[in-house]
Amino acid sequence: MSLEVHLREGETADSLLRRFQRQVQMSGILREVKARRYFLSKGEAARLKARRNARRRRKQGQAID
């Protein structure tokens, strides 16, 4: 997956950089890189996912009250 950002006519370097950063955030590249920093077995990944879901459900329950 590669991202390209071309300089538009009259565009400053700052706005070009902001546009690139926004594309990186929207593409999810950083999230995937962080997830692949170290190896997780399928069992560990499932436990982590269950823990995250439980935390999210608890937070949603508090917001509704």
C-alpha positions as CSV (number, residue, x, y, z in Angstrom):
1,M,0.0,0.0,0.0
2,S,1.5,3.3,-1.0
3,L,0.3,6.8,-0.6
4,E,1.2,9.6,-2.9
5,V,0.5,13.3,-2.3
6,H,1.3,15.7,-5.1
7,L,1.9,19.4,-4.6
8,R,-1.0,21.4,-5.9
9,E,-0.5,24.7,-7.5
10,G,-0.1,27.4,-4.9
11,E,-0.1,24.9,-2.0
12,T,2.2,25.4,0.9
13,A,4.5,22.7,2.3
14,D,2.5,22.8,5.6
15,S,-0.8,22.1,3.9
16,L,0.8,19.4,1.8
17,L,2.1,17.7,5.0
18,R,-1.3,18.0,6.7
19,R,-3.0,16.4,3.7
20,F,-0.5,13.6,3.7
21,Q,-0.9,13.0,7.4
22,R,-4.7,12.9,7.0
23,Q,-4.4,10.3,4.3
24,V,-2.1,8.2,6.5
25,Q,-4.7,8.4,9.3
26,M,-7.6,7.5,7.0
27,S,-5.8,4.6,5.4
28,G,-5.1,2.9,8.8
29,I,-1.4,2.3,8.0
30,L,-0.1,3.3,11.4
31,R,-2.7,1.1,13.2
32,E,-1.6,-1.9,11.2
33,V,2.1,-1.2,11.8
34,K,1.5,-0.9,15.6
35,A,-0.5,-4.2,15.5
36,R,2.4,-6.0,13.8
37,R,5.2,-4.8,16.1
38,Y,5.3,-8.2,17.7
39,F,3.9,-11.6,17.1
40,L,0.5,-12.5,18.6
41,S,-0.7,-16.1,18.5
42,K,-4.3,-16.6,17.5
43,G,-5.3,-17.3,21.1
44,E,-3.6,-14.2,22.4
45,A,-5.2,-12.1,19.7
46,A,-8.6,-13.5,20.6
47,R,-8.1,-12.8,24.3
48,L,-7.0,-9.2,23.5
49,K,-10.0,-8.7,21.3
50,A,-12.4,-10.0,23.9
51,R,-10.8,-7.7,26.5
52,R,-11.1,-4.7,24.2
53,N,-14.7,-5.5,23.5
54,A,-15.6,-5.9,27.2
55,R,-14.0,-2.6,27.9
56,R,-15.9,-0.9,25.1
57,R,-19.2,-2.4,26.3
58,R,-18.5,-1.2,29.9
59,K,-17.8,2.3,28.5
60,Q,-20.9,2.3,26.4
61,G,-23.0,1.2,29.4
62,Q,-21.7,4.1,31.5
63,A,-22.5,6.6,28.8
64,I,-26.1,5.4,28.5
65,D,-26.8,5.6,32.2
